[in-house]
Each structure stands twice: as structure tokens, then as C-alpha cells.
Amino acid sequence: MIQLERVYDSLQGAKGASPRFLVERLWPRGVKKAALQMDGWLREVAPSTELRQWFNHEPSKWTEFQRRYHAELAAHPDAWAPLVAAARAGDVTLLFSSRDTEHNNARALKSFLERKLGNQRSAHAVH
């Protein structure tokens, strides 16, 4: 299972046993690296700077943002492969910094990864 957790909520003591990965290109403002308990910072899995700036956290652009971001992810499987491997082994938590918990890159990444995991499970079931 892939879970989402806002970085700032994480600092309040919400911690799990699952591996935790920061999936932002930029380090979250006001967060000390030592304070954020995580297993890795996967900058390259985040949307490109151009896409992030275009989206600008505008919910009206959400559908198109997801489409463009998923296309970026599909072109760079090496960036998200560690997350798929970790999710195959158990639960994974994606850490994000956006205030908007419904329209952010971590939520779009989660849906992309879940599709990949579902496709791989289906492919394994066929063989």
C-alpha cells in the first residue's frame, strides 16, 4: 500500500514503520533535514521545474497536470523504480510539502505507481 503524508504533519510525530521517501524536487521550507525521518529523497521522481511552475497548484489544471506528469514519469522509469520495488516489499509512504492535499505531485505519483504495480501484478498472474 502506498500512503501519503504531508511533511509538516510528519514533523508533528506521525511516523510509520514503512519506508518513507520525500518526492519533492525542492527541500520543504522551514524543515531541518535532521528533523525529517525518511529513507530517501527522490528528487528526480518529482515533476520537472517547468511543469511544477506551469501547474502552480491551480486545481483547474489538475487533470492536465496529471497527464503531463505521468508522461514525464513514463519517460524516466529509473526515477520511480525504487518506489515500485519498495511497494512490492510492503507499505511505502510518500512525503510531500504541498498545502493542498488533493492536488499535488505525491497524489499524482501515487496513482501512477499504483497503476504500474497493478499492471505488473496482472502480468505476473498471466505467466
Backbone torsions as a table, in degrees:
resi	resn	phi	psi	omega
1	MET	NA	137.8	177.9
2	ILE	-104.1	124.1	-179.4
3	GLN	-111.2	156.6	176.5
4	LEU	-115.0	142.5	177.7
5	GLU	-146.7	128.6	177.9
6	ARG	-73.6	133.1	-177.0
7	VAL	-52.4	-44.6	-175.6
8	TYR	-69.2	-28.7	174.1
9	ASP	-74.4	-35.1	179.1
10	SER	-60.3	-35.8	-179.6
11	LEU	-69.4	-18.1	179.8
12	GLN	-80.6	-1.7	176.7
13	GLY	113.0	2.6	177.2
14	ALA	-77.8	105.0	-177.9
15	LYS	-132.0	144.4	177.1
16	GLY	-124.5	173.8	-180.0
17	ALA	-84.7	-13.4	-177.1
18	SER	-75.0	155.4	174.8
19	PRO	-59.2	141.5	-175.8
20	ARG	-123.1	127.1	-177.5
21	PHE	-126.6	128.6	172.8
22	LEU	-77.8	126.7	-175.5
23	VAL	-117.6	45.0	179.4
24	GLU	-118.6	145.3	176.8
25	ARG	-75.4	-34.1	-179.7
26	LEU	-107.3	144.5	177.5
27	TRP	-67.1	136.8	-179.2
28	PRO	-60.5	134.4	-179.4
29	ARG	-61.3	137.4	173.9
30	GLY	75.2	7.9	-178.7
31	VAL	-107.5	126.6	176.3
32	LYS	-82.8	136.6	-177.5
33	LYS	-56.4	-37.3	-179.2
34	ALA	-68.3	-23.4	-176.4
35	ALA	-81.2	-22.0	-175.8
36	LEU	-95.8	107.0	179.5
37	GLN	-78.8	113.5	-178.5
38	MET	-149.2	163.1	-179.9
39	ASP	-99.0	-12.6	178.9
40	GLY	-179.3	154.7	175.5
41	TRP	-115.6	109.4	-176.1
42	LEU	-101.9	78.0	-177.7
43	ARG	-60.2	-39.3	-173.4
44	GLU	-71.0	-13.7	178.1
45	VAL	-85.4	-12.4	178.9
46	ALA	-74.1	159.6	177.2
47	PRO	-61.4	153.0	176.5
48	SER	-59.4	156.8	178.1
49	THR	-56.8	-41.9	-179.1
50	GLU	-61.6	-45.2	-179.0
51	LEU	-68.0	-42.4	179.5
52	ARG	-59.6	-44.2	-179.3
53	GLN	-69.0	-37.4	178.5
54	TRP	-63.6	-46.0	-178.0
55	PHE	-63.3	-47.5	176.2
56	ASN	52.7	30.3	179.1
57	HIS	54.6	36.2	177.7
58	GLU	-95.5	111.4	-178.0
59	PRO	-54.1	-29.1	-179.9
60	SER	-66.1	-18.5	179.4
61	LYS	-99.0	4.1	-171.6
62	TRP	-56.3	-50.0	-177.3
63	THR	-61.0	-45.4	179.9
64	GLU	-69.3	-36.7	176.7
65	PHE	-59.3	-47.6	179.9
66	GLN	-59.1	-44.0	-179.5
67	ARG	-60.6	-47.7	-179.0
68	ARG	-66.9	-40.8	-179.2
69	TYR	-66.3	-43.2	178.2
70	HIS	-61.9	-35.9	176.3
71	ALA	-64.9	-41.2	176.4
72	GLU	-61.6	-44.3	-179.6
73	LEU	-63.3	-43.4	-179.3
74	ALA	-60.1	-31.3	-179.9
75	ALA	-79.1	-10.9	-176.4
76	HIS	-135.0	65.2	-177.2
77	PRO	-62.8	-24.9	178.2
78	ASP	-63.7	-25.4	-178.7
79	ALA	-72.7	-38.7	-175.5
80	TRP	-103.1	-6.5	-179.7
81	ALA	-55.8	-40.1	178.6
82	PRO	-62.0	-31.0	179.0
83	LEU	-72.1	-38.7	177.4
84	VAL	-65.0	-43.5	179.3
85	ALA	-61.5	-43.7	179.6
86	ALA	-66.0	-39.1	-179.5
87	ALA	-69.0	-30.5	175.8
88	ARG	-65.8	-31.1	-177.6
89	ALA	-83.0	-19.9	-178.7
90	GLY	164.0	-160.8	-179.9
91	ASP	-68.5	149.8	178.2
92	VAL	-136.4	143.1	176.2
93	THR	-116.6	127.1	175.4
94	LEU	-97.1	122.9	179.0
95	LEU	-95.5	135.1	179.4
96	PHE	-138.8	165.6	-176.5
97	SER	-114.9	-9.3	-176.7
98	SER	-59.2	143.3	174.4
99	ARG	-69.6	-34.6	-178.3
100	ASP	-80.7	110.3	-176.3
101	THR	-82.7	-8.4	-179.8
102	GLU	-101.6	-28.3	-175.5
103	HIS	-123.6	78.8	-179.6
104	ASN	-147.7	166.0	-175.4
105	ASN	-63.6	-32.9	-179.9
106	ALA	-64.3	-41.1	178.9
107	ARG	-65.6	-41.6	178.0
108	ALA	-66.9	-38.7	177.4
109	LEU	-64.2	-42.7	179.0
110	LYS	-57.3	-46.8	-179.2
111	SER	-64.3	-38.1	177.6
112	PHE	-62.6	-49.0	-178.2
113	LEU	-64.4	-40.6	179.1
114	GLU	-63.0	-37.1	175.5
115	ARG	-64.9	-42.9	178.7
116	LYS	-62.9	-44.7	179.0
117	LEU	-63.9	-40.4	177.7
118	GLY	-64.5	-42.2	178.4
119	ASN	-63.7	-41.1	-178.4
120	GLN	-69.9	-37.7	177.6
121	ARG	-64.2	-41.4	178.8
122	SER	-63.6	-41.7	-179.5
123	ALA	-64.8	-38.0	178.7
124	HIS	-69.9	-33.0	-179.7
125	ALA	-68.6	-30.1	-178.5
126	VAL	-70.4	-36.7	-175.7
127	HIS	-82.3	NA	NA
